[in-house]
Amino acid sequence: MFLSSLNNIKKTDIFAILLISFFPVLIFFGSGVINVQIILLDLLFLVELFRNKNFKYLNNKYFYSFILIWLVLLINLFFSSYPENSFSRSFGFFRFIIFVFALKYYIFDKNKYYKNYILSTWTVIFFIISIDLVYEFFVGNNLFGFESYMPGRLAGFFNQELKIGYLYSSLSLIIFTFIYLNLENFKFKYFENLKSKKYLIYLIMLFILSISFIIGERANFIKTFFMFFCFIFLFEKKFYKIKLYVVLAFLLVFSAAITLDKESKNIYKHRFWGTFLKPVINNPIKYLNNSSYGDHYTAAYNIYKDNKLFGVGLKNYREQAATGKYGNNTSTHPHEKHLELLAETGIIGYLAFLIFFLFMIIKSIKNYINYNNLYQLAGTLFVIANLIPLIPSGSLFTTFTATLFWMNFAFLIFYKNK
């Protein structure tokens, strides 16, 4: 329908929809390409609002809440240890604000066919990524010949940058929701009636979780499992027995994979059981202190203690860590969002972000209860999963992590239609 009506669509809309549709592909080309795409989309969106004099689209408490957060970052700039480092991130945060509302506008509000085209394209790309990861798992390299340098981790199309797990997690629940809501439109030889299609949707869920596991990124797997575990019991109030079987089946397969792992020389057993689950169960505090992230967490907390009110400024954790005052730590960020905010924005910035996230999540949950919008539920669960304290994560302000985080945030905010 979208392609057949291109002649009736403005060229600017076509460009915007194509930018969003191929976003999961463009993200493989690095931060520069991602930023260009975001800025172009932001400009197209703002031109659209000005041309149609639709200024009221941004006249709401959600947009103003974002602006307040941005002002907090700008004020924080004056207290930054190295303002030249913080400047681009503090001012540049505005692009994510417009990005969130641009995605919401084009995917959900402008034209219903836009949403179907965008999410259909994302689904195709998502399953190409999935097939590539399965191929790499069995063959040792992906379809382009890329090979991970770390045993037990898959590289996918990112090659030597082992961050495919976060991209996969960020798309997984949105894609699953789209498939579920369009089950009646799918034609399968062995899944012709609606009941059999219900079984298919659980098989797809198991497929997605299994790939998230074999990617080997433990933190992203935990977050993905948490998202689907919550979603499976919330998205419809029936089939609880099937849902329980699905969860138990996956846990059984997962347990077998990490305890009976012989073919891959016990790599998954070592990564998930020997160096993670077992020490966490025995002594979680000792595990955290001795883990590769323990030094980052400790350094971030000590940096916060020395700069309690305003922190050291965005992008300055790395500068403080490099001084040697906070241990032998050369990481660019603490690998934990709460500690990153405390270290770089202080208690004032941290409380501002905490209130902002709580406000948005509570409003989203209330709206989901009233209107049962599953896309909103998907976005909300992703945001909650990525804000769980102490689980390692990417920086909230780097291009790659921030873009995928705020992309899901666009699915979280204020939908009132089913």
Secondary structure, DSSP 4 states (H G I P E B T S, - for coil): -TGGGGGGS-HHHHHHHHHHHTHHHHGGG-HHHHHHHHHHHHHHHHHHHHHTT-GGGG-SHHHHHHHHHHHHHHHHHTT-SSHHHHHHHHHHTHHHHHHHHHHHIIIIIS-HHHHHHHHHHHHHHHHHHHHHHHHHHHHSS-TT----SSTT---GGGTTS--HHHHHHHHHHHHHHHHHHTGGG--BTTB-SHHHHHHHHHHHHHHHHHHHHHH--HHHHHHHHHHHHHHHHHS-S--HHHHHHHHHHHHHHHHHHHHS--TTTTHHIIIIIIIIIHHHHH-HHHHHHHSTTHHHHHHHHHHHHHSTTT-S-TT-HHHHHTTSTTSS---SS-SSHHHHHHHHHHHHHHHHHHHHHHHHHHHHHHHHHHH--HHHHHHHHHHHHTTSTTS----SSSHHHHHHHHHHHHHHS-----
